[in-house]
């Protein structure tokens, strides 16, 4: 199954073929299964059970296990990006928005969500080296995050909250490493206080 998105799935049903289940709700459950178990360890039986669907419904909607995974990855990115934008958008200036971005990742890197881990990080470590479609999704995701951080740094330099001497491009790359590293560290079990202390350390990059 190649590069199948939720929109593609919906379009493929055609007229007169109503969907018998909530696609987004099913994908949200698949995200949890893949994040906790990993792609290879999550069997199709476990996925169908988690998604509360019959194997026939899963195969009809997604084609195969990889189809479920790719659709789940796209859903994961869409949801996480919306939540991120909502949190960061409350910032008063570029520097405050960067702090909120770091805190957003810190909050996701502790407790149950931290132990579950990030689907992007999991895909990068488990699939990207051997699967071109997975590798491309990881590449696009990290490139988009880098561009997002770069824009926030630029905003901070313009509004005076970040020193103009900061190298925006290099610092954005470093920030991506920090953000994704926070999600990886979180899988080992970290408290919110520990993760928040990393936020304060990382903010010194902008001094």
Secondary structure by P-SEA (a helix, b strand, c coil): cccccaaaaaaaacccccccccaaaaaaaaaaaaaacccccccaaaaaaaacccaaaaaaccccaaaaaaaaaaaaaaaaaaaaaaaaaacccaaaaaaaaaaaaaaaacccccccccaaaaaaaccccccaaaaaaaaaaaaaaaaaaaaaaaaaaaacccccccaaaaaaaaaaaaaaaaaaaaaacccaaaaaaaaaaaacccc
